[in-house]
Amino acid sequence: MPEEGEPSLKAIMVAISHLKSMLEPKLDTVRADVSFLRADFPKMSDKVSTAESDIKVLQTASKKLEEQVQYLTNQTRVLPASLEDQEG
């Protein structure tokens, strides 16, 4: 016999059964989600690799563009001086 204020074995079993009925559908959903993610992981991994490669290409292009902009900026600084030399 449970002591006063303690739940009976039957009450505990009912509570466990209730929790189990609530959690099992959620567990099935989680299992399905995990299965879906496992199936998609290789595709996602390939997409990440492709994105990383694309980023490297864009970084290289950005660096080259930066160098070209710097070169043109330097040329525009030289240009007015050479025009003044021609006029003088």
PDB file of N, CA, C and O in Angstrom:
ATOM      1  N   MET A   1       0.835  -1.188   0.000  1.00  0.00           N
ATOM      2  CA  MET A   1       0.000   0.000   0.000  1.00  0.00           C
ATOM      3  C   MET A   1       0.873   1.242   0.000  1.00  0.00           C
ATOM      4  O   MET A   1       1.835   1.327   0.763  1.00  0.00           O
ATOM      5  N   PRO A   2       0.548   2.199  -0.844  1.00  0.00           N
ATOM      6  CA  PRO A   2       1.301   3.450  -0.794  1.00  0.00           C
ATOM      7  C   PRO A   2       0.958   4.223   0.471  1.00  0.00           C
ATOM      8  O   PRO A   2      -0.138   4.123   1.023  1.00  0.00           O
ATOM      9  N   GLU A   3       1.932   4.984   0.896  1.00  0.00           N
ATOM     10  CA  GLU A   3       1.691   5.824   2.069  1.00  0.00           C
ATOM     11  C   GLU A   3       0.774   6.963   1.669  1.00  0.00           C
ATOM     12  O   GLU A   3       0.569   7.238   0.486  1.00  0.00           O
ATOM     13  N   GLU A   4       0.235   7.611   2.668  1.00  0.00           N
ATOM     14  CA  GLU A   4      -0.703   8.695   2.422  1.00  0.00           C
ATOM     15  C   GLU A   4      -0.034   9.809   1.619  1.00  0.00           C
ATOM     16  O   GLU A   4       1.075  10.236   1.942  1.00  0.00           O
ATOM     17  N   GLY A   5      -0.706  10.272   0.582  1.00  0.00           N
ATOM     18  CA  GLY A   5      -0.174  11.347  -0.251  1.00  0.00           C
ATOM     19  C   GLY A   5       0.649  10.847  -1.417  1.00  0.00           C
ATOM     20  O   GLY A   5       0.965  11.627  -2.316  1.00  0.00           O
ATOM     21  N   GLU A   6       1.012   9.561  -1.437  1.00  0.00           N
ATOM     22  CA  GLU A   6       1.772   8.997  -2.549  1.00  0.00           C
ATOM     23  C   GLU A   6       0.809   8.381  -3.552  1.00  0.00           C
ATOM     24  O   GLU A   6      -0.219   7.826  -3.164  1.00  0.00           O
ATOM     25  N   PRO A   7       1.132   8.473  -4.845  1.00  0.00           N
ATOM     26  CA  PRO A   7       0.229   7.889  -5.835  1.00  0.00           C
ATOM     27  C   PRO A   7       0.294   6.358  -5.797  1.00  0.00           C
ATOM     28  O   PRO A   7       1.315   5.765  -5.449  1.00  0.00           O
ATOM     29  N   SER A   8      -0.800   5.760  -6.156  1.00  0.00           N
ATOM     30  CA  SER A   8      -0.835   4.297  -6.196  1.00  0.00           C
ATOM     31  C   SER A   8      -0.119   3.811  -7.449  1.00  0.00           C
ATOM     32  O   SER A   8       0.132   4.581  -8.376  1.00  0.00           O
ATOM     33  N   LEU A   9       0.199   2.541  -7.461  1.00  0.00           N
ATOM     34  CA  LEU A   9       0.850   1.946  -8.624  1.00  0.00           C
ATOM     35  C   LEU A   9      -0.035   2.110  -9.858  1.00  0.00           C
ATOM     36  O   LEU A   9       0.457   2.381 -10.953  1.00  0.00           O
ATOM     37  N   LYS A  10      -1.334   1.945  -9.672  1.00  0.00           N
ATOM     38  CA  LYS A  10      -2.273   2.097 -10.785  1.00  0.00           C
ATOM     39  C   LYS A  10      -2.224   3.524 -11.331  1.00  0.00           C
ATOM     40  O   LYS A  10      -2.217   3.718 -12.547  1.00  0.00           O
ATOM     41  N   ALA A  11      -2.190   4.516 -10.453  1.00  0.00           N
ATOM     42  CA  ALA A  11      -2.133   5.917 -10.888  1.00  0.00           C
ATOM     43  C   ALA A  11      -0.837   6.189 -11.644  1.00  0.00           C
ATOM     44  O   ALA A  11      -0.832   6.917 -12.636  1.00  0.00           O
ATOM     45  N   ILE A  12       0.253   5.606 -11.176  1.00  0.00           N
ATOM     46  CA  ILE A  12       1.549   5.774 -11.853  1.00  0.00           C
ATOM     47  C   ILE A  12       1.495   5.135 -13.233  1.00  0.00           C
ATOM     48  O   ILE A  12       1.962   5.725 -14.208  1.00  0.00           O
ATOM     49  N   MET A  13       0.929   3.934 -13.325  1.00  0.00           N
ATOM     50  CA  MET A  13       0.832   3.243 -14.608  1.00  0.00           C
ATOM     51  C   MET A  13      -0.053   4.015 -15.590  1.00  0.00           C
ATOM     52  O   MET A  13       0.255   4.085 -16.780  1.00  0.00           O
ATOM     53  N   VAL A  14      -1.141   4.589 -15.098  1.00  0.00           N
ATOM     54  CA  VAL A  14      -2.024   5.395 -15.948  1.00  0.00           C
ATOM     55  C   VAL A  14      -1.271   6.622 -16.454  1.00  0.00           C
ATOM     56  O   VAL A  14      -1.377   6.974 -17.628  1.00  0.00           O
ATOM     57  N   ALA A  15      -0.519   7.267 -15.583  1.00  0.00           N
ATOM     58  CA  ALA A  15       0.253   8.451 -15.982  1.00  0.00           C
ATOM     59  C   ALA A  15       1.308   8.082 -17.021  1.00  0.00           C
ATOM     60  O   ALA A  15       1.507   8.809 -17.995  1.00  0.00           O
ATOM     61  N   ILE A  16       1.984   6.951 -16.811  1.00  0.00           N
ATOM     62  CA  ILE A  16       3.002   6.506 -17.771  1.00  0.00           C
ATOM     63  C   ILE A  16       2.358   6.199 -19.114  1.00  0.00           C
ATOM     64  O   ILE A  16       2.884   6.571 -20.163  1.00  0.00           O
ATOM     65  N   SER A  17       1.222   5.522 -19.080  1.00  0.00           N
ATOM     66  CA  SER A  17       0.511   5.190 -20.319  1.00  0.00           C
ATOM     67  C   SER A  17       0.096   6.462 -21.058  1.00  0.00           C
ATOM     68  O   SER A  17       0.208   6.546 -22.281  1.00  0.00           O
ATOM     69  N   HIS A  18      -0.380   7.437 -20.308  1.00  0.00           N
ATOM     70  CA  HIS A  18      -0.793   8.709 -20.914  1.00  0.00           C
ATOM     71  C   HIS A  18       0.405   9.417 -21.555  1.00  0.00           C
ATOM     72  O   HIS A  18       0.316   9.894 -22.687  1.00  0.00           O
ATOM     73  N   LEU A  19       1.515   9.482 -20.835  1.00  0.00           N
ATOM     74  CA  LEU A  19       2.721  10.119 -21.380  1.00  0.00           C
ATOM     75  C   LEU A  19       3.220   9.380 -22.615  1.00  0.00           C
ATOM     76  O   LEU A  19       3.626   9.995 -23.601  1.00  0.00           O
ATOM     77  N   LYS A  20       3.182   8.054 -22.546  1.00  0.00           N
ATOM     78  CA  LYS A  20       3.632   7.248 -23.681  1.00  0.00           C
ATOM     79  C   LYS A  20       2.772   7.534 -24.909  1.00  0.00           C
ATOM     80  O   LYS A  20       3.294   7.681 -26.015  1.00  0.00           O
ATOM     81  N   SER A  21       1.454   7.615 -24.716  1.00  0.00           N
ATOM     82  CA  SER A  21       0.567   7.880 -25.855  1.00  0.00           C
ATOM     83  C   SER A  21       0.795   9.281 -26.426  1.00  0.00           C
ATOM     84  O   SER A  21       0.578   9.509 -27.616  1.00  0.00           O
ATOM     85  N   MET A  22       1.228  10.210 -25.588  1.00  0.00           N
ATOM     86  CA  MET A  22       1.519  11.566 -26.073  1.00  0.00           C
ATOM     87  C   MET A  22       2.870  11.625 -26.777  1.00  0.00           C
ATOM     88  O   MET A  22       3.020  12.332 -27.774  1.00  0.00           O
ATOM     89  N   LEU A  23       3.850  10.891 -26.268  1.00  0.00           N
ATOM     90  CA  LEU A  23       5.211  10.994 -26.791  1.00  0.00           C
ATOM     91  C   LEU A  23       5.465  10.127 -28.018  1.00  0.00           C
ATOM     92  O   LEU A  23       6.286  10.497 -28.858  1.00  0.00           O
ATOM     93  N   GLU A  24       4.795   8.996 -28.149  1.00  0.00           N
ATOM     94  CA  GLU A  24       5.067   8.105 -29.275  1.00  0.00           C
ATOM     95  C   GLU A  24       4.846   8.767 -30.633  1.00  0.00           C
ATOM     96  O   GLU A  24       5.694   8.623 -31.513  1.00  0.00           O
ATOM     97  N   PRO A  25       3.739   9.490 -30.840  1.00  0.00           N
ATOM     98  CA  PRO A  25       3.592  10.155 -32.152  1.00  0.00           C
ATOM     99  C   PRO A  25       4.699  11.185 -32.406  1.00  0.00           C
ATOM    100  O   PRO A  25       5.159  11.338 -33.537  1.00  0.00           O
ATOM    101  N   LYS A  26       5.115  11.874 -31.372  1.00  0.00           N
ATOM    102  CA  LYS A  26       6.196  12.850 -31.536  1.00  0.00           C
ATOM    103  C   LYS A  26       7.505  12.146 -31.851  1.00  0.00           C
ATOM    104  O   LYS A  26       8.296  12.624 -32.665  1.00  0.00           O
ATOM    105  N   LEU A  27       7.731  11.011 -31.207  1.00  0.00           N
ATOM    106  CA  LEU A  27       8.932  10.236 -31.474  1.00  0.00           C
ATOM    107  C   LEU A  27       8.928   9.735 -32.915  1.00  0.00           C
ATOM    108  O   LEU A  27       9.963   9.742 -33.583  1.00  0.00           O
ATOM    109  N   ASP A  28       7.766   9.302 -33.391  1.00  0.00           N
ATOM    110  CA  ASP A  28       7.662   8.866 -34.788  1.00  0.00           C
ATOM    111  C   ASP A  28       7.965  10.020 -35.741  1.00  0.00           C
ATOM    112  O   ASP A  28       8.620   9.827 -36.765  1.00  0.00           O
ATOM    113  N   THR A  29       7.495  11.205 -35.407  1.00  0.00           N
ATOM    114  CA  THR A  29       7.773  12.383 -36.234  1.00  0.00           C
ATOM    115  C   THR A  29       9.265  12.689 -36.241  1.00  0.00           C
ATOM    116  O   THR A  29       9.837  12.988 -37.289  1.00  0.00           O
ATOM    117  N   VAL A  30       9.888  12.614 -35.079  1.00  0.00           N
ATOM    118  CA  VAL A  30      11.332  12.864 -34.985  1.00  0.00           C
ATOM    119  C   VAL A  30      12.094  11.821 -35.790  1.00  0.00           C
ATOM    120  O   VAL A  30      13.045  12.156 -36.496  1.00  0.00           O
ATOM    121  N   ARG A  31      11.689  10.571 -35.692  1.00  0.00           N
ATOM    122  CA  ARG A  31      12.346   9.514 -36.473  1.00  0.00           C
ATOM    123  C   ARG A  31      12.221   9.786 -37.969  1.00  0.00           C
ATOM    124  O   ARG A  31      13.185   9.627 -38.717  1.00  0.00           O
ATOM    125  N   ALA A  32      11.034  10.195 -38.398  1.00  0.00           N
ATOM    126  CA  ALA A  32      10.831  10.504 -39.819  1.00  0.00           C
ATOM    127  C   ALA A  32      11.704  11.684 -40.240  1.00  0.00           C
ATOM    128  O   ALA A  32      12.292  11.668 -41.322  1.00  0.00           O
ATOM    129  N   ASP A  33      11.789  12.704 -39.392  1.00  0.00           N
ATOM    130  CA  ASP A  33      12.629  13.866 -39.703  1.00  0.00           C
ATOM    131  C   ASP A  33      14.095  13.474 -39.802  1.00  0.00           C
ATOM    132  O   ASP A  33      14.802  13.925 -40.703  1.00  0.00           O
ATOM    133  N   VAL A  34      14.551  12.639 -38.882  1.00  0.00           N
ATOM    134  CA  VAL A  34      15.945  12.186 -38.902  1.00  0.00           C
ATOM    135  C   VAL A  34      16.210  11.378 -40.164  1.00  0.00           C
ATOM    136  O   VAL A  34      17.252  11.536 -40.800  1.00  0.00           O
ATOM    137  N   SER A  35      15.273  10.520 -40.522  1.00  0.00           N
ATOM    138  CA  SER A  35      15.422   9.716 -41.735  1.00  0.00           C
ATOM    139  C   SER A  35      15.510  10.616 -42.963  1.00  0.00           C
ATOM    140  O   SER A  35      16.338  10.395 -43.847  1.00  0.00           O
ATOM    141  N   PHE A  36      14.652  11.629 -43.011  1.00  0.00           N
ATOM    142  CA  PHE A  36      14.661  12.581 -44.125  1.00  0.00           C
ATOM    143  C   PHE A  36      15.998  13.319 -44.188  1.00  0.00           C
ATOM    144  O   PHE A  36      16.576  13.478 -45.263  1.00  0.00           O
ATOM    145  N   LEU A  37      16.482  13.765 -43.036  1.00  0.00           N
ATOM    146  CA  LEU A  37      17.753  14.492 -43.001  1.00  0.00           C
ATOM    147  C   LEU A  37      18.917  13.599 -43.407  1.00  0.00           C
ATOM    148  O   LEU A  37      19.829  14.041 -44.106  1.00  0.00           O
ATOM    149  N   ARG A  38      18.888  12.354 -42.971  1.00  0.00           N
ATOM    150  CA  ARG A  38      19.950  11.426 -43.372  1.00  0.00           C
ATOM    151  C   ARG A  38      19.961  11.237 -44.885  1.00  0.00           C
ATOM    152  O   ARG A  38      21.024  11.174 -45.501  1.00  0.00           O
ATOM    153  N   ALA A  39      18.784  11.147 -45.473  1.00  0.00           N
ATOM    154  CA  ALA A  39      18.695  10.977 -46.924  1.00  0.00           C
ATOM    155  C   ALA A  39      19.165  12.233 -47.645  1.00  0.00           C
ATOM    156  O   ALA A  39      19.791  12.143 -48.702  1.00  0.00           O
ATOM    157  N   ASP A  40      18.870  13.399 -47.086  1.00  0.00           N
ATOM    158  CA  ASP A  40      19.228  14.667 -47.734  1.00  0.00           C
ATOM    159  C   ASP A  40      20.645  15.132 -47.425  1.00  0.00           C
ATOM    160  O   ASP A  40      21.165  16.012 -48.112  1.00  0.00           O
ATOM    161  N   PHE A  41      21.274  14.562 -46.412  1.00  0.00           N
ATOM    162  CA  PHE A  41      22.590  15.047 -45.998  1.00  0.00           C
ATOM    163  C   PHE A  41      23.613  15.045 -47.130  1.00  0.00           C
ATOM    164  O   PHE A  41      24.316  16.040 -47.301  1.00  0.00           O
ATOM    165  N   PRO A  42      23.725  13.961 -47.916  1.00  0.00           N
ATOM    166  CA  PRO A  42      24.713  14.001 -49.008  1.00  0.00           C
ATOM    167  C   PRO A  42      24.442  15.130 -50.003  1.00  0.00           C
ATOM    168  O   PRO A  42      25.374  15.767 -50.495  1.00  0.00           O
ATOM    169  N   LYS A  43      23.158  15.374 -50.297  1.00  0.00           N
ATOM    170  CA  LYS A  43      22.814  16.466 -51.224  1.00  0.00           C
ATOM    171  C   LYS A  43      23.194  17.814 -50.617  1.00  0.00           C
ATOM    172  O   LYS A  43      23.757  18.678 -51.289  1.00  0.00           O
ATOM    173  N   MET A  44      22.873  17.978 -49.330  1.00  0.00           N
ATOM    174  CA  MET A  44      23.214  19.239 -48.667  1.00  0.00           C
ATOM    175  C   MET A  44      24.721  19.419 -48.611  1.00  0.00           C
ATOM    176  O   MET A  44      25.224  20.527 -48.798  1.00  0.00           O
ATOM    177  N   SER A  45      25.436  18.345 -48.357  1.00  0.00           N
ATOM    178  CA  SER A  45      26.893  18.407 -48.295  1.00  0.00           C
ATOM    179  C   SER A  45      27.470  18.822 -49.647  1.00  0.00           C
ATOM    180  O   SER A  45      28.393  19.634 -49.711  1.00  0.00           O
ATOM    181  N   ASP A  46      26.923  18.260 -50.728  1.00  0.00           N
ATOM    182  CA  ASP A  46      27.369  18.646 -52.072  1.00  0.00           C
ATOM    183  C   ASP A  46      27.090  20.119 -52.341  1.00  0.00           C
ATOM    184  O   ASP A  46      27.917  20.821 -52.923  1.00  0.00           O
ATOM    185  N   LYS A  47      25.916  20.581 -51.912  1.00  0.00           N
ATOM    186  CA  LYS A  47      25.567  21.993 -52.124  1.00  0.00           C
ATOM    187  C   LYS A  47      26.505  22.907 -51.344  1.00  0.00           C
ATOM    188  O   LYS A  47      26.898  23.966 -51.832  1.00  0.00           O
ATOM    189  N   VAL A  48      26.861  22.494 -50.133  1.00  0.00           N
ATOM    190  CA  VAL A  48      27.799  23.286 -49.332  1.00  0.00           C
ATOM    191  C   VAL A  48      29.156  23.330 -50.020  1.00  0.00           C
ATOM    192  O   VAL A  48      29.786  24.386 -50.083  1.00  0.00           O
ATOM    193  N   SER A  49      29.611  22.191 -50.537  1.00  0.00           N
ATOM    194  CA  SER A  49      30.899  22.156 -51.243  1.00  0.00           C
ATOM    195  C   SER A  49      30.866  23.055 -52.469  1.00  0.00           C
ATOM    196  O   SER A  49      31.824  23.779 -52.743  1.00  0.00           O
ATOM    197  N   THR A  50      29.760  23.006 -53.205  1.00  0.00           N
ATOM    198  CA  THR A  50      29.616  23.862 -54.382  1.00  0.00           C
ATOM    199  C   THR A  50      29.624  25.330 -53.970  1.00  0.00           C
ATOM    200  O   THR A  50      30.274  26.156 -54.611  1.00  0.00           O
ATOM    201  N   ALA A  51      28.905  25.650 -52.908  1.00  0.00           N
ATOM    202  CA  ALA A  51      28.868  27.035 -52.431  1.00  0.00           C
ATOM    203  C   ALA A  51      30.253  27.491 -51.999  1.00  0.00           C
ATOM    204  O   ALA A  51      30.648  28.623 -52.279  1.00  0.00           O
ATOM    205  N   GLU A  52      30.995  26.620 -51.321  1.00  0.00           N
ATOM    206  CA  GLU A  52      32.356  26.979 -50.903  1.00  0.00           C
ATOM    207  C   GLU A  52      33.235  27.241 -52.116  1.00  0.00           C
ATOM    208  O   GLU A  52      34.022  28.187 -52.117  1.00  0.00           O
ATOM    209  N   SER A  53      33.107  26.411 -53.150  1.00  0.00           N
ATOM    210  CA  SER A  53      33.885  26.615 -54.379  1.00  0.00           C
ATOM    211  C   SER A  53      33.501  27.931 -55.040  1.00  0.00           C
ATOM    212  O   SER A  53      34.364  28.688 -55.485  1.00  0.00           O
ATOM    213  N   ASP A  54      32.197  28.198 -55.100  1.00  0.00           N
ATOM    214  CA  ASP A  54      31.728  29.452 -55.692  1.00  0.00           C
ATOM    215  C   ASP A  54      32.255  30.651 -54.916  1.00  0.00           C
ATOM    216  O   ASP A  54      32.633  31.662 -55.509  1.00  0.00           O
ATOM    217  N   ILE A  55      32.280  30.542 -53.605  1.00  0.00           N
ATOM    218  CA  ILE A  55      32.786  31.637 -52.771  1.00  0.00           C
ATOM    219  C   ILE A  55      34.256  31.889 -53.071  1.00  0.00           C
ATOM    220  O   ILE A  55      34.682  33.040 -53.164  1.00  0.00           O
ATOM    221  N   LYS A  56      35.036  30.818 -53.223  1.00  0.00           N
ATOM    222  CA  LYS A  56      36.463  30.984 -53.528  1.00  0.00           C
ATOM    223  C   LYS A  56      36.649  31.693 -54.863  1.00  0.00           C
ATOM    224  O   LYS A  56      37.502  32.572 -54.989  1.00  0.00           O
ATOM    225  N   VAL A  57      35.851  31.313 -55.861  1.00  0.00           N
ATOM    226  CA  VAL A  57      35.934  31.962 -57.174  1.00  0.00           C
ATOM    227  C   VAL A  57      35.580  33.438 -57.041  1.00  0.00           C
ATOM    228  O   VAL A  57      36.262  34.297 -57.599  1.00  0.00           O
ATOM    229  N   LEU A  58      34.517  33.731 -56.305  1.00  0.00           N
ATOM    230  CA  LEU A  58      34.103  35.125 -56.125  1.00  0.00           C
ATOM    231  C   LEU A  58      35.142  35.925 -55.338  1.00  0.00           C
ATOM    232  O   LEU A  58      35.363  37.102 -55.621  1.00  0.00           O
ATOM    233  N   GLN A  59      35.773  35.294 -54.362  1.00  0.00           N
ATOM    234  CA  GLN A  59      36.819  35.989 -53.608  1.00  0.00           C
ATOM    235  C   GLN A  59      38.003  36.323 -54.511  1.00  0.00           C
ATOM    236  O   GLN A  59      38.567  37.414 -54.423  1.00  0.00           O
ATOM    237  N   THR A  60      38.378  35.387 -55.378  1.00  0.00           N
ATOM    238  CA  THR A  60      39.478  35.632 -56.313  1.00  0.00           C
ATOM    239  C   THR A  60      39.112  36.761 -57.268  1.00  0.00           C
ATOM    240  O   THR A  60      39.916  37.660 -57.513  1.00  0.00           O
ATOM    241  N   ALA A  61      37.891  36.712 -57.809  1.00  0.00           N
ATOM    242  CA  ALA A  61      37.442  37.762 -58.725  1.00  0.00           C
ATOM    243  C   ALA A  61      37.389  39.109 -58.011  1.00  0.00           C
ATOM    244  O   ALA A  61      37.751  40.133 -58.591  1.00  0.00           O
ATOM    245  N   SER A  62      36.946  39.114 -56.771  1.00  0.00           N
ATOM    246  CA  SER A  62      36.875  40.348 -55.996  1.00  0.00           C
ATOM    247  C   SER A  62      38.264  40.933 -55.782  1.00  0.00           C
ATOM    248  O   SER A  62      38.461  42.144 -55.889  1.00  0.00           O
ATOM    249  N   LYS A  63      39.224  40.068 -55.481  1.00  0.00           N
ATOM    250  CA  LYS A  63      40.599  40.538 -55.270  1.00  0.00           C
ATOM    251  C   LYS A  63      41.154  41.140 -56.562  1.00  0.00           C
ATOM    252  O   LYS A  63      41.795  42.191 -56.532  1.00  0.00           O
ATOM    253  N   LYS A  64      40.909  40.474 -57.698  1.00  0.00           N
ATOM    254  CA  LYS A  64      41.382  41.001 -58.982  1.00  0.00           C
ATOM    255  C   LYS A  64      40.713  42.333 -59.295  1.00  0.00           C
ATOM    256  O   LYS A  64      41.362  43.270 -59.759  1.00  0.00           O
ATOM    257  N   LEU A  65      39.414  42.410 -59.038  1.00  0.00           N
ATOM    258  CA  LEU A  65      38.692  43.657 -59.284  1.00  0.00           C
ATOM    259  C   LEU A  65      39.237  44.770 -58.396  1.00  0.00           C
ATOM    260  O   LEU A  65      39.387  45.908 -58.843  1.00  0.00           O
ATOM    261  N   GLU A  66      39.527  44.448 -57.161  1.00  0.00           N
ATOM    262  CA  GLU A  66      40.100  45.437 -56.240  1.00  0.00           C
ATOM    263  C   GLU A  66      41.445  45.945 -56.766  1.00  0.00           C
ATOM    264  O   GLU A  66      41.733  47.141 -56.711  1.00  0.00           O
ATOM    265  N   GLU A  67      42.260  45.021 -57.273  1.00  0.00           N
ATOM    266  CA  GLU A  67      43.555  45.416 -57.837  1.00  0.00           C
ATOM    267  C   GLU A  67      43.367  46.316 -59.059  1.00  0.00           C
ATOM    268  O   GLU A  67      44.099  47.290 -59.233  1.00  0.00           O
ATOM    269  N   GLN A  68      42.386  45.989 -59.903  1.00  0.00           N
ATOM    270  CA  GLN A  68      42.125  46.802 -61.092  1.00  0.00           C
ATOM    271  C   GLN A  68      41.617  48.188 -60.716  1.00  0.00           C
ATOM    272  O   GLN A  68      42.013  49.186 -61.319  1.00  0.00           O
ATOM    273  N   VAL A  69      40.746  48.246 -59.723  1.00  0.00           N
ATOM    274  CA  VAL A  69      40.241  49.544 -59.263  1.00  0.00           C
ATOM    275  C   VAL A  69      41.389  50.374 -58.709  1.00  0.00           C
ATOM    276  O   VAL A  69      41.471  51.573 -58.972  1.00  0.00           O
ATOM    277  N   GLN A  70      42.267  49.749 -57.952  1.00  0.00           N
ATOM    278  CA  GLN A  70      43.420  50.464 -57.404  1.00  0.00           C
ATOM    279  C   GLN A  70      44.311  50.978 -58.529  1.00  0.00           C
ATOM    280  O   GLN A  70      44.784  52.113 -58.479  1.00  0.00           O
ATOM    281  N   TYR A  71      44.541  50.143 -59.548  1.00  0.00           N
ATOM    282  CA  TYR A  71      45.356  50.554 -60.694  1.00  0.00           C
ATOM    283  C   TYR A  71      44.719  51.755 -61.399  1.00  0.00           C
ATOM    284  O   TYR A  71      45.401  52.731 -61.709  1.00  0.00           O
ATOM    285  N   LEU A  72      43.409  51.676 -61.651  1.00  0.00           N
ATOM    286  CA  LEU A  72      42.721  52.784 -62.329  1.00  0.00           C
ATOM    287  C   LEU A  72      42.713  54.046 -61.471  1.00  0.00           C
ATOM    288  O   LEU A  72      42.832  55.156 -61.988  1.00  0.00           O
ATOM    289  N   THR A  73      42.575  53.871 -60.170  1.00  0.00           N
ATOM    290  CA  THR A  73      42.630  55.025 -59.269  1.00  0.00           C
ATOM    291  C   THR A  73      43.997  55.690 -59.357  1.00  0.00           C
ATOM    292  O   THR A  73      44.096  56.916 -59.416  1.00  0.00           O
ATOM    293  N   ASN A  74      45.034  54.887 -59.366  1.00  0.00           N
ATOM    294  CA  ASN A  74      46.391  55.430 -59.495  1.00  0.00           C
ATOM    295  C   ASN A  74      46.576  56.122 -60.842  1.00  0.00           C
ATOM    296  O   ASN A  74      47.234  57.160 -60.918  1.00  0.00           O
ATOM    297  N   GLN A  75      46.007  55.561 -61.898  1.00  0.00           N
ATOM    298  CA  GLN A  75      46.120  56.162 -63.224  1.00  0.00           C
ATOM    299  C   GLN A  75      45.414  57.512 -63.283  1.00  0.00           C
ATOM    300  O   GLN A  75      45.902  58.437 -63.933  1.00  0.00           O
ATOM    301  N   THR A  76      44.271  57.634 -62.612  1.00  0.00           N
ATOM    302  CA  THR A  76      43.566  58.916 -62.632  1.00  0.00           C
ATOM    303  C   THR A  76      44.338  59.977 -61.865  1.00  0.00           C
ATOM    304  O   THR A  76      44.198  61.168 -62.145  1.00  0.00           O
ATOM    305  N   ARG A  77      45.148  59.563 -60.905  1.00  0.00           N
ATOM    306  CA  ARG A  77      45.975  60.536 -60.185  1.00  0.00           C
ATOM    307  C   ARG A  77      47.123  61.019 -61.074  1.00  0.00           C
ATOM    308  O   ARG A  77      47.542  62.174 -60.989  1.00  0.00           O
ATOM    309  N   VAL A  78      47.622  60.133 -61.918  1.00  0.00           N
ATOM    310  CA  VAL A  78      48.739  60.470 -62.802  1.00  0.00           C
ATOM    311  C   VAL A  78      48.250  61.297 -63.986  1.00  0.00           C
ATOM    312  O   VAL A  78      48.969  62.169 -64.475  1.00  0.00           O
ATOM    313  N   LEU A  79      47.041  61.031 -64.444  1.00  0.00           N
ATOM    314  CA  LEU A  79      46.509  61.669 -65.646  1.00  0.00           C
ATOM    315  C   LEU A  79      46.497  63.199 -65.572  1.00  0.00           C
ATOM    316  O   LEU A  79      46.990  63.837 -66.502  1.00  0.00           O
ATOM    317  N   PRO A  80      45.966  63.815 -64.523  1.00  0.00           N
ATOM    318  CA  PRO A  80      45.980  65.283 -64.494  1.00  0.00           C
ATOM    319  C   PRO A  80      47.400  65.855 -64.556  1.00  0.00           C
ATOM    320  O   PRO A  80      47.616  66.894 -65.181  1.00  0.00           O
ATOM    321  N   ALA A  81      48.334  65.215 -63.940  1.00  0.00           N
ATOM    322  CA  ALA A  81      49.713  65.708 -63.972  1.00  0.00           C
ATOM    323  C   ALA A  81      50.262  65.638 -65.389  1.00  0.00           C
ATOM    324  O   ALA A  81      50.948  66.564 -65.823  1.00  0.00           O
ATOM    325  N   SER A  82      49.979  64.570 -66.118  1.00  0.00           N
ATOM    326  CA  SER A  82      50.499  64.461 -67.481  1.00  0.00           C
ATOM    327  C   SER A  82      49.802  65.451 -68.404  1.00  0.00           C
ATOM    328  O   SER A  82      50.420  65.937 -69.352  1.00  0.00           O
ATOM    329  N   LEU A  83      48.543  65.762 -68.158  1.00  0.00           N
ATOM    330  CA  LEU A  83      47.843  66.766 -68.970  1.00  0.00           C
ATOM    331  C   LEU A  83      48.442  68.150 -68.740  1.00  0.00           C
ATOM    332  O   LEU A  83      48.588  68.931 -69.680  1.00  0.00           O
ATOM    333  N   GLU A  84      48.784  68.450 -67.500  1.00  0.00           N
ATOM    334  CA  GLU A  84      49.403  69.741 -67.199  1.00  0.00           C
ATOM    335  C   GLU A  84      50.751  69.857 -67.886  1.00  0.00           C
ATOM    336  O   GLU A  84      51.123  70.931 -68.359  1.00  0.00           O
ATOM    337  N   ASP A  85      51.491  68.741 -67.942  1.00  0.00           N
ATOM    338  CA  ASP A  85      52.789  68.741 -68.622  1.00  0.00           C
ATOM    339  C   ASP A  85      52.615  69.032 -70.109  1.00  0.00           C
ATOM    340  O   ASP A  85      53.432  69.740 -70.699  1.00  0.00           O
ATOM    341  N   GLN A  86      51.565  68.497 -70.718  1.00  0.00           N
ATOM    342  CA  GLN A  86      51.338  68.706 -72.151  1.00  0.00           C
ATOM    343  C   GLN A  86      50.941  70.154 -72.437  1.00  0.00           C
ATOM    344  O   GLN A  86      51.319  70.706 -73.470  1.00  0.00           O
ATOM    345  N   GLU A  87      50.185  70.771 -71.532  1.00  0.00           N
ATOM    346  CA  GLU A  87      49.745  72.145 -71.735  1.00  0.00           C
ATOM    347  C   GLU A  87      50.893  73.126 -71.531  1.00  0.00           C
ATOM    348  O   GLU A  87      50.955  74.170 -72.180  1.00  0.00           O
ATOM    349  N   GLY A  88      51.784  72.784 -70.640  1.00  0.00           N
ATOM    350  CA  GLY A  88      52.836  73.713 -70.276  1.00  0.00           C
ATOM    351  C   GLY A  88      53.961  73.729 -71.190  1.00  0.00           C
ATOM    352  O   GLY A  88      54.915  74.479 -70.982  1.00  0.00           O
TER     353      GLY A  88
END
